[in-house]
């Protein structure tokens, strides 16, 4: 396939699925029990946060998101997955990529490139762009790539204002030349990156940084990455070029503020508060639906927003969506793609909304016990058995017999998993 043939083809997301854990905590309950300022609760625009179990980690999250995608493929299609990229800031080893575990437990062919990328919450977009470059290059016609953006938050931010927004989960994307879900606008990308110490993970399980600096960096990157996009795409207009928008969503209140700032900067003169609010509800509201139920899952969050958008948009025959990805430190990108009503039909089989609805609602006592136990098997653990213990009733209800991958033990640093 020559370059001209590649340009005439479409490439993008063939299918995607999200895993938002099997339990959640109500955010208002957390605010009340922690004695946090309830005026901040109103500004978050969040309802629930996904909570990981002691037998879950970034690997189980990734596999549990990707398994439905892989199982839906024929053996011949599975064999064409030639690239598996995991993006995470929740790795379990300084050298060994978590994608090696994911590749193994999905039963994929060994003739495959397997590696891991890291750049805070931007890592998922970095992995997607690598995958697109590979499948669109034509070096292996018909090849597919599997991108797994997966992360988790433990108890490092207990009793802080970071705690309510931190979630756990993963989104898996199948990337190829039959983009039934999202056809990417190849080459329509705006980048903006620089060094800043806004948020970081300097120690295992600890998140640090300055939330005010992080907010300013996010807003700066959104404006300037869109400017970069507009310089590449003739006639690009923030208000009229995109039927929908899906942004990296640490919490929906942050996205609402960012949208307001963008509308004032690029929406044209004379826009009032009511017009900006209507635009937010219509173009971004659908993309916040799942994020408000899961919380910030870092490198997967922009894709969780995309999942929510596809499932809840008033889909017709053609829509363009503008996507914004931001990762602390920092890297950012504004890019775009198109979808239609058939995208919703393709995605309906994964029933992401149903999965989130069926999760267990945690009491505060259960949540505290999970946080205490979540550090038992941490980074660098050499030997340990993962016990269900005092969470046996939750395990029986949400995991037993449901074909979820769980961590069983660590033996000589090697993590061993099994299906429930």
N, C-alpha and C positions, 0 to 999 in steps of 0.2 A: 504494500500500500504506500503510494507516494504522498507527499505533503498535501497536494491539492485534494486527493481523495479523503485524507484525514479531516481536512477542513470542512468537507461537505457532510461528514458524519456528525452525529450527536453523541456526547459523552456526559456522564453524570451519575446520579444516584439511582440505582435500579430498585433498591428496597432499603428500608431502615427500620430498626426496632430499638425500643428503649427499655431498660430495666431500672425501676425506681425503688428497689428494695422490697421487702415483704412487711415492713412496719413503718409507721410514721408517728410523729408527735405533733399535736396541735400547737401552733405558734403562740396563740393567745395564752394557752395554759402555761407554756414555758415562760412568757413574760411575767405572768402573775406569780408563779412559783419562785422565780428568780428575783422578783421585786424590781423589774426593769421598768423604765418610763414608758407608759402605754401610749404616749403621743408618738413615740418612735415606732410602735407597733403599727399605727395607722399609716405612717410614711413608708413602711416596708412593702405593703400590698402583698403580703404572703399569708398563706393559710396553714400549710403543713410542711414539715421537713422529713425527708426520708432518713431512716436510721439503720445503719448496718449492724448485723449480728456479729458475735465473736468469731463465727465460722465463715464469715464473708470477708473478702478483700477486693482489691482492684481486679484481680484475676477472675474470681467468681462472678463479679459484676459484669465483666466483659464477656465472658462465656455465656452467661445467662441472657445477655442482650443479643448475642450473635447466633445462638443456637437455632432459633426459629428461622433466621435467614438462610442458614446452611441447610437445614432440614427441608426447606421448600425447594431446593435445587435438585436436579437429577444428578446421578453419579458423574455423568459427563460434564455437567456444568460445575460441579464441585471441583473437578480435576483442573478446570481452567482458572481457579483462584491461584494466581502465581505471585501474589504479594499480600502479606499480612503486616499491617502497621498498627501498633498500639501507641496511643498518646496518653500520658499520665504524669501527674506529679505525686503519685502515690506508689512508686515502685517498691519492690521488695528486695532488690539486689543492686549493687553499684555496677555490676557487669552484665549479668544475665538479664535479657529482656523479658518482660512479662508476656510478650507475644509468643515466646516459645511454649509457655504453658497453655496459652489460649489456642494456639495452632494445634497442639497435641490433643487437647480435650474436645476440640471440634472435629477431630478425626480427618484433618485435611491432608492432601497429598504432600509428600516430602519434597517434590520439585517446586520449591516455593521460597521466595525471599521473605525473611522474618526479622523484624527489628522494632525498636521502640524510639519514640521521640519525646522530648520534653521542652516546653516553653510555656509554663504556667497554663492559663486558660486558652491560650492561642494554639496549643499543641494539636488539638483536633483539626483545626483548619489547616495547619501545616501538613498534617498527615493526609488530609483530603486532597490538597493541592499536589502533593507528591504522587498520590494514587492517580489523579487525573492526568498528570504529565506522563505517567507510564502507559496507561491504557490508550491515551490519545496519540502517543508517539508512533504507534503502528509497528513497534519492534517485535511484538508478539500478537498478531491480529486475533481478536476475539478473547483475549485474556481479561480476567477480572481481578479486582483488588478488594480486600476486606480491610476496612478501617474501623478500629475499635477505640473510642474515646472513653476512658474509664477512670474514675477517681473516687475517693472517699475522704470523709472528715472524721477524725477520732475525737478525743476529749481535750485537746490542747487549748481550746478556747472556751472551756467551761466557765460559766458565770461572767461572760463578757457580752458585748453587743454584737460580736461576730457570730456567736453560737446560734442564734435563731435562723440565720440564712444558710448555714452550712448543711449540705445534704450528702447523699451517697448514691451512686448509680453509674450507668453507662449507656451509651448509644452506639450501635453498630451500623455501619453503612456498607452496602455492597455497591461497588463502583465499576462501571463498565460502559459498553456501547449501546445498551438498551435502556436508557434512563426513563423508566416508567414513572418515577417519583419526581425527579428534578433534573431537567436538562441544564447543564451549566453554560453560562456565557463565557466561553474560553477567551482569555485575554482581557476580559473586563474586570480588572482588579486595581484597587488602589491600596498602597502600602504606606505605613508610617510607623517608625520604630526608633527608639532611643533608650539610653540607660537611665533608669530611675529606680530608687529603692522605695517603692510604694507598698507592696506586700511580698512576702517571701516565706519559705519554710526552712529556716536555718537549722532546725533540729527535727528529728523524727516526731511527728505528731504535734508539732508546734507551728502555728502560723503567727507571723509578726508583721509589723509595718504600720503605716500611717493611713487610715481610711480617708482622710481629707485629701492627701496627696494622690491616693489611688483614684478617687472620684475625679479630680482635676485632670489626671493623666488619661483616664477613660474618655472624658469629654474632649480633650485636646486631640486624642487619636481618632475619635469618631469624626470630628470636623475635618481633620487633615487627610485621613484615609479616603473620605468621600471626595475631597478636592482632588486627590490623586486619581480616583475613579473617573471623575468628571473630565479630567484632562485627557484620559485615554478614550472615553466614550463620548463621541460628539453628541451634543444636545442633551446630555444627562441632566435631569432636574430632580432634586430630592422630593419635591411634592408630587410631581406628575409622572415620573418615569417608572415608579414602582407601585403596583397595586397593593402590595403587602411588604412588611418589613419584619425581620427577625434578628434581634440583637443578642449578644452575650448578656445574660440576665442573672447577675449575682442576686438581685431581688428586683421585683417588678417596679418598685418605686424609683429605683435608680434609672431604669429604662424610661420611665415616664418623664423624669426630669431631663434626660438626655434628648428625648424626642422634642420636648418643649424648646430646648435650646437650639436644636437643629431647625425647627420650624421658624424660629425667630431670625436665624441666620440665613437660611436658604429658602424659606417658604414664600417669600414675596412680601410686599408692604401691606400694612393694614390688617394683619391677621389678629383676631381677638381671641380671648381665652376660650370661648365656646367653640370656635372653629378648630383650635388646636386640640381641645379635648375630643371633639368628634373625630378628628383625624387619627388620634391615638387609639380610640376605641375601635375604629374601623380597620386601620391598617396594621396595628401592632397588638391589639387586644387578643386576637386568636393565638398569637405566638406566646402569650404569657400564661396560657391555660394550664399547661403541665408544669411549667417552672414554679408556679405558685403552690403546687402540690408536692414538689420534690425538694426545692432549694437549689443552691449553687452546687453543681457537680463539675465545676471547673472546666476541663478541656472538652467535656461533652455538653456544656450548657447551651451553646449556640445551636447545637443540633437538637437538643430537647425542645428549644423554642421552635425550630423548624418542624419537628414532629407535631407539636401543638397546632401550628399554623395549618399544616396540610390537613389535619383531622377536623379543624373547626372553621376553616375559611368558607365563605360563600362561593364555592368554586364553580367556575363556568368553563369555557373552552380554552382560555389562555390567561395566564397571570404571570407577571414578573415580580419576583421578590428580591429585595435588597437585603443582604446579610452583612452584619458587622461582627467581627471577632476581635476580642481584646485579651491579651495576656500580660499580667504584671511583669514589670522589669525593664522595658516593655516592648511588645510587638503587637501590631494591629493590621487588619485588612478589611476593606469593604469590597464585596463582590456580589454577583447576582446569578440568578437562574430562573427558569420558567417551569410552571406546572399547570395542570388542568384538572377537571373533575375526575378523570381517570386515575390521577394520582391518589385521590381519596379512596377509590375502589381498591387499588393495589394495597394501600396501607391499612384498610379496614380489617384485613385478615389477621393482623397482629394485635388488634384490640388493646392498644396501649392504655386508653382510658379505663377500660375494664380492669386491667391489671392494677392500676393505681387505686381504683375503687375497692378492690378485694384485699388490700393490705390491712394488717392489724393496727388498730388504734392503741397506742401505748399509754399506759398511765405514767405519771411522773415517777413513781417508784420503779416501774419496769425500766424506764429510760435511764434512771440513775444506775441501776444494776448493770445494764448493758454498757454504759460508759465505763464503769469500774472494770468490767471484764474485757473490754475491747483492747486493752493494753497488754493482756496476758501473752499474746503471740504477736510480738512487734517486729520491726525491722532488725535483722541480725540474730533472731532467735535460732539456736542450733538444734535443739531437741525439745519437742513438746507434743503433747496430745491435746486436741481441742475437744473439750467436753461440752455437752449440751447443758448438763447440770440443772440449775434452778430455772432455766428457760425451756424446760421440756414441753410444757403445754403449748407455748408459742411455736416451738419447733414442730410439734405434731400437727398443729393447725395450718401452718403456713408453708412448711417445707416437706414433711413426710409424704412420699409417694408422688411428689409434684415435679420430679425430674429437674431439680435445681442442683447445680454444682456447689459443693461445700468443701471447705478446708477440713481435713481430718487430722493431720499431724504434720510436724516438721521433723525430719530425720536427717541428721548430718547436714543441716541447712536446706535440704531439699524439701520443698513443700509438696505434700501428697493430698490429692483431692478425690472425691467420690461423688456419684450422683445420688440424690436422696430418693 
